[in-house]
Amino acid sequence: MIDKKTIVKNIPLSIDKINYPKLGKKQSGKVRDWYIKNSLRVLIATDRISAFDKVLGLVPFRGAVLNKLSEFWFAKTRDICANHMIGTIDPNVMLVSECQALPVEVVVRGYITGVTDTSLWKRYSEGQRVIYGIKFPEGLVKNQKLKKPIITPTTRGTGPGGHDEPITAAEIIKKKLVSEKTWKQIEKIALKLFERGTKICEKAGFILADTKYEFGLDKSGKITLIDEIHTPDSSRLWQKSSYKERFRKGQEVESYDKEVMRLWFVKQGYRGHGRAPQMPTEIIDNIAQRYIKVFEKISGEKFEMDLSIPPKARILDALSKLI
């Protein structure tokens, strides 16, 4: 059983990185490590957690939740868009096909919210009314539902220190980051994925407030969904049952994503610049419990892990079978 006691006990066992030289040269992003083997990518979801474009700590079971939840969503959305998943060999390890990642990330937003520099609410609250090339009316308030979902792209930050920068659809096409034809296809796919995600999340008791999609091109040039999908890391997920009352009272929504972490850091005066404060055990436990609940509610499965063996040892054993 993954309760608070188990979470706290496993904090020292959190997966910070996985080194397995027999698979070749390791590459790393903010929260994942990977190896290229026989034209396949061995994608390892660590327990690193990021915000403000920085890795800010470790949360036990985070990587396994994201990996297992992405596996669920990839299977549920293949009819909308091809994705890179081949299969999983461990709760933290997914085998995926190699794709050429497109240099833009696609953020679909159904609500105006957020505290990061790329979020709608922060920019709107600072007085901006044309954001990402989209004109917003006066009088909007934080966490308000938009008339319809919108797409707000960013450049794709790469590597541990990569930064995502806001960009408009017109700039993407003008700079030839993506062809106009491909971008139009991606916009349609992203909105369809968001619609599917919204319906499934609502059935599970969550509001999918916004989410990020990453796309690549496979060997034949086909648009392919990569990275992860509809996870608490890539999305803002709110408790549906309490949203209306909290919004009416001007209270923060009940989130089941890493917004609780972002808000904690903001309260400490940190927004990605300077030295980050260390997350207390209570916040780490809070995040882990929320992530696990999201997985169980959305997938309908119990989150179970083999705790008889240290997670790193378990992952290395799974990787050894690829040699």
C-alpha positions as a Markdown table, in Angstrom:
| # | Residue | x | y | z |
|---|---|---|---|---|
| 1 | Met | 0.0 | 0.0 | 0.0 |
| 2 | Ile | 1.4 | 3.4 | -1.0 |
| 3 | Asp | 0.4 | 5.5 | 2.0 |
| 4 | Lys | 2.1 | 8.6 | 3.5 |
| 5 | Lys | 4.4 | 6.4 | 5.7 |
| 6 | Thr | 5.5 | 4.5 | 2.6 |
| 7 | Ile | 6.1 | 7.7 | 0.6 |
| 8 | Val | 8.2 | 9.3 | 3.3 |
| 9 | Lys | 10.2 | 6.1 | 3.7 |
| 10 | Asn | 10.9 | 6.0 | 0.0 |
| 11 | Ile | 12.1 | 9.6 | -0.3 |
| 12 | Pro | 15.8 | 8.6 | 0.1 |
| 13 | Leu | 15.2 | 5.9 | -2.6 |
| 14 | Ser | 13.9 | 8.4 | -5.1 |
| 15 | Ile | 15.4 | 8.0 | -8.6 |
| 16 | Asp | 17.7 | 10.9 | -9.4 |
| 17 | Lys | 19.5 | 9.3 | -12.4 |
| 18 | Ile | 20.1 | 6.0 | -14.0 |
| 19 | Asn | 23.5 | 5.1 | -15.4 |
| 20 | Tyr | 23.9 | 2.0 | -17.5 |
| 21 | Pro | 26.9 | 2.4 | -19.8 |
| 22 | Lys | 26.3 | -1.0 | -21.5 |
| 23 | Leu | 23.5 | 0.7 | -23.4 |
| 24 | Gly | 25.8 | 3.4 | -24.7 |
| 25 | Lys | 25.9 | 7.1 | -24.1 |
| 26 | Lys | 23.3 | 8.4 | -21.7 |
| 27 | Gln | 21.4 | 11.5 | -22.6 |
| 28 | Ser | 19.2 | 13.5 | -20.2 |
| 29 | Gly | 16.4 | 16.1 | -20.1 |
| 30 | Lys | 15.0 | 17.8 | -17.1 |
| 31 | Val | 13.2 | 14.7 | -15.8 |
| 32 | Arg | 14.1 | 11.8 | -18.0 |
| 33 | Asp | 17.2 | 9.9 | -19.0 |
| 34 | Trp | 17.5 | 7.9 | -22.2 |
| 35 | Tyr | 19.6 | 5.6 | -24.3 |
| 36 | Ile | 19.5 | 4.9 | -28.0 |
| 37 | Lys | 19.6 | 1.1 | -28.7 |
| 38 | Asn | 19.0 | -0.5 | -32.1 |
| 39 | Ser | 17.2 | 2.6 | -33.4 |
| 40 | Leu | 14.9 | 2.6 | -30.3 |
| 41 | Arg | 14.9 | 5.0 | -27.5 |
| 42 | Val | 15.0 | 3.5 | -23.9 |
| 43 | Leu | 13.2 | 6.3 | -22.0 |
| 44 | Ile | 13.6 | 6.3 | -18.2 |
| 45 | Ala | 11.2 | 8.4 | -16.1 |
| 46 | Thr | 13.1 | 9.5 | -13.0 |
| 47 | Asp | 11.7 | 11.0 | -9.9 |
| 48 | Arg | 13.2 | 14.4 | -10.7 |
| 49 | Ile | 10.5 | 17.1 | -10.7 |
| 50 | Ser | 10.8 | 20.5 | -12.4 |
| 51 | Ala | 9.1 | 23.9 | -12.5 |
| 52 | Phe | 10.2 | 27.3 | -13.8 |
| 53 | Asp | 12.5 | 25.4 | -16.2 |
| 54 | Lys | 14.5 | 24.0 | -13.3 |
| 55 | Val | 14.8 | 20.7 | -11.6 |
| 56 | Leu | 13.7 | 21.4 | -8.1 |
| 57 | Gly | 13.8 | 18.1 | -6.3 |
| 58 | Leu | 12.8 | 14.4 | -6.1 |
| 59 | Val | 9.4 | 12.9 | -5.5 |
| 60 | Pro | 9.2 | 9.2 | -4.9 |
| 61 | Phe | 7.0 | 7.2 | -7.3 |
| 62 | Arg | 6.6 | 10.3 | -9.6 |
| 63 | Gly | 8.4 | 8.7 | -12.5 |
| 64 | Ala | 6.5 | 5.5 | -12.3 |
| 65 | Val | 3.2 | 7.4 | -12.2 |
| 66 | Leu | 4.0 | 9.4 | -15.2 |
| 67 | Asn | 5.2 | 6.4 | -17.2 |
| 68 | Lys | 2.2 | 4.3 | -16.4 |
| 69 | Leu | -0.2 | 7.1 | -17.0 |
| 70 | Ser | 1.4 | 8.0 | -20.3 |
| 71 | Glu | 1.1 | 4.3 | -21.3 |
| 72 | Phe | -2.7 | 4.5 | -20.5 |
| 73 | Trp | -3.1 | 7.7 | -22.5 |
| 74 | Phe | -1.0 | 6.7 | -25.5 |
| 75 | Ala | -3.3 | 3.6 | -25.9 |
| 76 | Lys | -6.4 | 5.7 | -25.5 |
| 77 | Thr | -5.4 | 8.3 | -28.2 |
| 78 | Arg | -3.8 | 6.2 | -31.0 |
| 79 | Asp | -6.9 | 6.7 | -33.2 |
| 80 | Ile | -6.3 | 10.5 | -33.1 |
| 81 | Cys | -2.5 | 10.6 | -33.6 |
| 82 | Ala | 0.3 | 8.0 | -33.9 |
| 83 | Asn | 2.6 | 8.0 | -30.9 |
| 84 | His | 6.1 | 6.8 | -30.2 |
| 85 | Met | 5.3 | 4.2 | -27.5 |
| 86 | Ile | 6.3 | 0.6 | -28.3 |
| 87 | Gly | 5.9 | -0.8 | -24.8 |
| 88 | Thr | 7.1 | -0.7 | -21.2 |
| 89 | Ile | 9.7 | -3.0 | -19.6 |
| 90 | Asp | 9.5 | -1.6 | -16.1 |
| 91 | Pro | 7.2 | 0.9 | -14.3 |
| 92 | Asn | 9.8 | 3.6 | -15.0 |
| 93 | Val | 11.0 | 2.5 | -18.4 |
| 94 | Met | 9.3 | 2.8 | -21.8 |
| 95 | Leu | 10.6 | 1.7 | -25.2 |
| 96 | Val | 9.8 | 4.2 | -27.8 |
| 97 | Ser | 10.5 | 4.7 | -31.5 |
| 98 | Glu | 13.0 | 7.4 | -32.5 |
| 99 | Cys | 11.5 | 10.5 | -33.9 |
| 100 | Gln | 12.8 | 13.9 | -34.9 |
| 101 | Ala | 11.4 | 16.2 | -32.2 |
| 102 | Leu | 9.8 | 19.4 | -33.6 |
| 103 | Pro | 11.3 | 22.6 | -32.1 |
| 104 | Val | 7.9 | 23.8 | -30.6 |
| 105 | Glu | 5.7 | 22.6 | -27.7 |
| 106 | Val | 2.0 | 22.9 | -28.0 |
| 107 | Val | 0.1 | 24.0 | -24.9 |
| 108 | Val | -3.7 | 23.8 | -25.1 |
| 109 | Arg | -5.5 | 25.8 | -22.5 |
| 110 | Gly | -9.2 | 25.6 | -21.5 |
| 111 | Tyr | -8.8 | 28.0 | -18.5 |
| 112 | Ile | -6.8 | 31.2 | -17.7 |
| 113 | Thr | -4.5 | 30.3 | -14.8 |
| 114 | Gly | -0.8 | 29.8 | -13.8 |
| 115 | Val | 2.1 | 31.5 | -12.0 |
| 116 | Thr | 5.0 | 30.7 | -14.4 |
| 117 | Asp | 6.4 | 33.3 | -16.9 |
| 118 | Thr | 4.7 | 31.4 | -19.8 |
| 119 | Ser | 1.3 | 31.1 | -18.2 |
| 120 | Leu | -1.7 | 33.1 | -19.3 |
| 121 | Trp | -2.8 | 34.4 | -15.9 |
| 122 | Lys | 0.6 | 35.8 | -14.9 |
| 123 | Arg | 0.8 | 37.7 | -18.2 |
| 124 | Tyr | -2.8 | 38.8 | -18.1 |
| 125 | Ser | -2.5 | 40.0 | -14.5 |
| 126 | Glu | 0.5 | 42.1 | -15.5 |
| 127 | Gly | -1.7 | 44.0 | -17.9 |
| 128 | Gln | -1.1 | 42.1 | -21.2 |
| 129 | Arg | -4.2 | 41.7 | -23.3 |
| 130 | Val | -2.7 | 40.3 | -26.5 |
| 131 | Ile | -0.9 | 37.1 | -25.4 |
| 132 | Tyr | 0.6 | 34.5 | -27.8 |
| 133 | Gly | -1.0 | 36.6 | -30.6 |
| 134 | Ile | -4.5 | 36.1 | -29.1 |
| 135 | Lys | -6.6 | 39.0 | -27.9 |
| 136 | Phe | -8.2 | 38.6 | -24.5 |
| 137 | Pro | -11.1 | 40.6 | -23.1 |
| 138 | Glu | -11.1 | 42.8 | -20.0 |
| 139 | Gly | -12.5 | 41.4 | -16.8 |
| 140 | Leu | -11.1 | 37.9 | -16.7 |
| 141 | Val | -10.3 | 36.4 | -13.4 |
| 142 | Lys | -7.8 | 33.7 | -12.3 |
| 143 | Asn | -9.0 | 30.1 | -13.0 |
| 144 | Gln | -11.9 | 31.2 | -15.3 |
| 145 | Lys | -12.9 | 29.0 | -18.1 |
| 146 | Leu | -12.2 | 30.3 | -21.6 |
| 147 | Lys | -15.0 | 30.4 | -24.2 |
| 148 | Lys | -13.1 | 27.7 | -26.1 |
| 149 | Pro | -9.7 | 26.0 | -25.8 |
| 150 | Ile | -6.8 | 27.9 | -27.3 |
| 151 | Ile | -3.3 | 26.9 | -28.4 |
| 152 | Thr | -0.4 | 28.8 | -26.9 |
| 153 | Pro | 2.9 | 27.4 | -28.3 |
| 154 | Thr | 6.4 | 27.8 | -26.8 |
| 155 | Thr | 9.8 | 27.0 | -28.2 |
| 156 | Arg | 11.1 | 23.6 | -27.0 |
| 157 | Gly | 13.7 | 23.9 | -24.3 |
| 158 | Thr | 16.2 | 21.1 | -24.5 |
| 159 | Gly | 18.5 | 19.7 | -21.9 |
| 160 | Pro | 18.5 | 20.2 | -18.1 |
| 161 | Gly | 18.8 | 24.0 | -18.4 |
| 162 | Gly | 16.6 | 24.5 | -21.4 |
| 163 | His | 14.0 | 27.3 | -21.4 |
| 164 | Asp | 10.6 | 27.4 | -23.0 |
| 165 | Glu | 9.9 | 30.7 | -24.6 |
| 166 | Pro | 6.4 | 32.0 | -25.8 |
| 167 | Ile | 5.9 | 32.1 | -29.5 |
| 168 | Thr | 2.9 | 32.7 | -31.8 |
| 169 | Ala | 1.7 | 30.5 | -34.5 |
| 170 | Ala | 2.5 | 33.2 | -37.1 |
| 171 | Glu | 6.1 | 33.4 | -35.8 |
| 172 | Ile | 6.5 | 29.6 | -36.0 |
| 173 | Ile | 5.6 | 29.6 | -39.6 |
| 174 | Lys | 7.6 | 32.8 | -40.4 |
| 175 | Lys | 10.7 | 31.4 | -38.8 |
| 176 | Lys | 10.1 | 28.1 | -40.6 |
| 177 | Leu | 10.3 | 26.2 | -37.3 |
| 178 | Val | 7.5 | 24.0 | -38.7 |
| 179 | Ser | 5.9 | 24.2 | -42.1 |
| 180 | Glu | 2.5 | 25.9 | -42.3 |
| 181 | Lys | 0.8 | 22.6 | -43.5 |
| 182 | Thr | 2.4 | 20.7 | -40.6 |
| 183 | Trp | 1.4 | 23.3 | -38.1 |
| 184 | Lys | -2.2 | 23.3 | -39.2 |
| 185 | Gln | -2.3 | 19.5 | -38.8 |
| 186 | Ile | -0.7 | 19.8 | -35.3 |
| 187 | Glu | -3.3 | 22.4 | -34.2 |
| 188 | Lys | -6.2 | 20.1 | -35.2 |
| 189 | Ile | -4.6 | 17.0 | -33.6 |
| 190 | Ala | -3.8 | 18.9 | -30.4 |
| 191 | Leu | -7.4 | 20.2 | -30.0 |
| 192 | Lys | -8.8 | 16.7 | -30.6 |
| 193 | Leu | -6.4 | 15.2 | -28.0 |
| 194 | Phe | -7.5 | 17.9 | -25.6 |
| 195 | Glu | -11.1 | 17.1 | -26.2 |
| 196 | Arg | -10.5 | 13.4 | -25.6 |
| 197 | Gly | -8.5 | 14.1 | -22.5 |
| 198 | Thr | -11.2 | 16.5 | -21.2 |
| 199 | Lys | -13.9 | 13.8 | -21.5 |
| 200 | Ile | -11.9 | 11.0 | -19.8 |
| 201 | Cys | -10.7 | 13.3 | -17.0 |
| 202 | Glu | -14.2 | 14.5 | -16.3 |
| 203 | Lys | -15.4 | 11.0 | -15.9 |
| 204 | Ala | -12.6 | 10.5 | -13.4 |
| 205 | Gly | -13.6 | 13.6 | -11.5 |
| 206 | Phe | -11.0 | 16.0 | -12.8 |
| 207 | Ile | -10.9 | 19.2 | -15.0 |
| 208 | Leu | -8.2 | 19.2 | -17.6 |
| 209 | Ala | -7.4 | 22.9 | -17.3 |
| 210 | Asp | -4.5 | 22.9 | -19.7 |
| 211 | Thr | -1.8 | 20.6 | -21.0 |
| 212 | Lys | 1.3 | 20.4 | -23.1 |
| 213 | Tyr | 1.9 | 18.2 | -26.1 |
| 214 | Glu | 5.2 | 17.5 | -27.9 |
| 215 | Phe | 5.3 | 16.2 | -31.4 |
| 216 | Gly | 8.0 | 14.7 | -33.7 |
| 217 | Leu | 8.3 | 13.2 | -37.2 |
| 218 | Asp | 8.9 | 9.5 | -37.6 |
| 219 | Lys | 11.2 | 8.0 | -40.2 |
| 220 | Ser | 8.5 | 8.4 | -42.9 |
| 221 | Gly | 7.8 | 12.0 | -41.9 |
| 222 | Lys | 4.5 | 11.2 | -40.1 |
| 223 | Ile | 3.4 | 13.5 | -37.2 |
| 224 | Thr | 3.9 | 11.5 | -34.0 |
| 225 | Leu | 3.0 | 12.3 | -30.4 |
| 226 | Ile | 6.1 | 12.0 | -28.2 |
| 227 | Asp | 7.3 | 12.5 | -24.6 |
| 228 | Glu | 4.2 | 12.2 | -22.3 |
| 229 | Ile | 0.5 | 13.0 | -22.4 |
| 230 | His | -2.1 | 14.2 | -19.9 |
| 231 | Thr | 0.1 | 13.6 | -16.8 |
| 232 | Pro | 0.2 | 15.8 | -13.6 |
| 233 | Asp | 3.6 | 17.0 | -14.9 |
| 234 | Ser | 2.4 | 18.1 | -18.3 |
| 235 | Ser | -1.1 | 19.2 | -17.3 |
| 236 | Arg | -3.1 | 21.2 | -14.8 |
| 237 | Leu | -5.7 | 18.8 | -13.3 |
| 238 | Trp | -8.3 | 20.2 | -10.9 |
| 239 | Gln | -10.8 | 18.5 | -8.7 |
| 240 | Lys | -14.1 | 18.9 | -10.6 |
| 241 | Ser | -16.4 | 18.6 | -7.6 |
| 242 | Ser | -15.0 | 21.6 | -5.7 |
| 243 | Tyr | -14.1 | 23.9 | -8.7 |
| 244 | Lys | -17.3 | 25.9 | -8.9 |
| 245 | Glu | -17.6 | 26.7 | -5.2 |
| 246 | Arg | -13.9 | 27.6 | -4.9 |
| 247 | Phe | -14.0 | 29.7 | -8.1 |
| 248 | Arg | -17.1 | 31.6 | -6.8 |
| 249 | Lys | -15.3 | 32.4 | -3.5 |
| 250 | Gly | -12.1 | 33.4 | -5.3 |
| 251 | Gln | -10.2 | 30.6 | -3.7 |
| 252 | Glu | -7.4 | 28.6 | -5.2 |
| 253 | Val | -8.7 | 25.5 | -7.0 |
| 254 | Glu | -8.0 | 22.0 | -5.6 |
| 255 | Ser | -5.2 | 20.9 | -8.0 |
| 256 | Tyr | -3.8 | 17.4 | -8.6 |
| 257 | Asp | -0.7 | 18.3 | -10.4 |
| 258 | Lys | 2.5 | 20.1 | -9.6 |
| 259 | Glu | 0.9 | 23.5 | -9.2 |
| 260 | Val | 0.9 | 22.9 | -5.4 |
| 261 | Met | 4.7 | 22.8 | -5.7 |
| 262 | Arg | 4.9 | 25.9 | -7.9 |
| 263 | Leu | 2.7 | 27.9 | -5.5 |
| 264 | Trp | 4.9 | 26.8 | -2.5 |
| 265 | Phe | 8.1 | 28.0 | -4.3 |
| 266 | Val | 6.4 | 31.3 | -5.2 |
| 267 | Lys | 5.5 | 31.8 | -1.6 |
| 268 | Gln | 9.2 | 31.3 | -0.8 |
| 269 | Gly | 10.0 | 34.1 | -3.3 |
| 270 | Tyr | 11.4 | 31.7 | -5.9 |
| 271 | Arg | 10.4 | 31.8 | -9.6 |
| 272 | Gly | 13.3 | 30.1 | -11.2 |
| 273 | His | 16.1 | 32.6 | -10.4 |
| 274 | Gly | 18.8 | 32.2 | -7.9 |
| 275 | Arg | 19.1 | 29.3 | -5.4 |
| 276 | Ala | 16.0 | 27.3 | -5.0 |
| 277 | Pro | 14.8 | 26.4 | -1.5 |
| 278 | Gln | 14.6 | 22.7 | -0.5 |
| 279 | Met | 11.1 | 21.2 | -0.6 |
| 280 | Pro | 10.0 | 20.0 | 2.9 |
| 281 | Thr | 8.8 | 16.5 | 3.4 |
| 282 | Glu | 5.2 | 17.6 | 3.7 |
| 283 | Ile | 5.2 | 19.1 | 0.2 |
| 284 | Ile | 7.0 | 16.0 | -1.3 |
| 285 | Asp | 4.4 | 13.7 | 0.3 |
| 286 | Asn | 1.6 | 16.0 | -0.9 |
| 287 | Ile | 2.7 | 15.8 | -4.5 |
| 288 | Ala | 3.3 | 12.1 | -4.5 |
| 289 | Gln | -0.2 | 11.4 | -3.0 |
| 290 | Arg | -1.9 | 13.6 | -5.6 |
| 291 | Tyr | 0.0 | 12.0 | -8.5 |
| 292 | Ile | -0.9 | 8.5 | -7.3 |
| 293 | Lys | -4.6 | 9.5 | -6.9 |
| 294 | Val | -4.7 | 10.9 | -10.5 |
| 295 | Phe | -3.3 | 7.7 | -11.9 |
| 296 | Glu | -5.8 | 5.5 | -10.0 |
| 297 | Lys | -8.8 | 7.7 | -10.8 |
| 298 | Ile | -8.1 | 8.1 | -14.5 |
| 299 | Ser | -6.8 | 4.6 | -15.3 |
| 300 | Gly | -9.2 | 2.8 | -12.9 |
| 301 | Glu | -6.2 | 0.7 | -11.7 |
| 302 | Lys | -4.6 | 0.4 | -8.3 |
| 303 | Phe | -1.1 | 1.9 | -8.2 |
| 304 | Glu | 1.1 | -0.9 | -7.1 |
| 305 | Met | 4.9 | -1.2 | -6.9 |
| 306 | Asp | 7.3 | -3.9 | -6.0 |
| 307 | Leu | 8.8 | -2.5 | -2.8 |
| 308 | Ser | 10.9 | -5.6 | -2.0 |
| 309 | Ile | 13.8 | -4.3 | -4.2 |
| 310 | Pro | 15.3 | -0.8 | -4.4 |
| 311 | Pro | 13.9 | 1.0 | -7.4 |
| 312 | Lys | 17.3 | 1.7 | -9.0 |
| 313 | Ala | 18.2 | -2.0 | -8.8 |
| 314 | Arg | 14.9 | -3.0 | -10.3 |
| 315 | Ile | 15.3 | -0.6 | -13.2 |
| 316 | Leu | 18.9 | -1.7 | -13.8 |
| 317 | Asp | 17.8 | -5.4 | -13.9 |
| 318 | Ala | 15.1 | -4.5 | -16.5 |
| 319 | Leu | 17.7 | -2.7 | -18.6 |
| 320 | Ser | 20.2 | -5.6 | -18.4 |
| 321 | Lys | 17.7 | -7.7 | -20.3 |
| 322 | Leu | 18.0 | -5.4 | -23.3 |
| 323 | Ile | 21.6 | -6.3 | -23.9 |
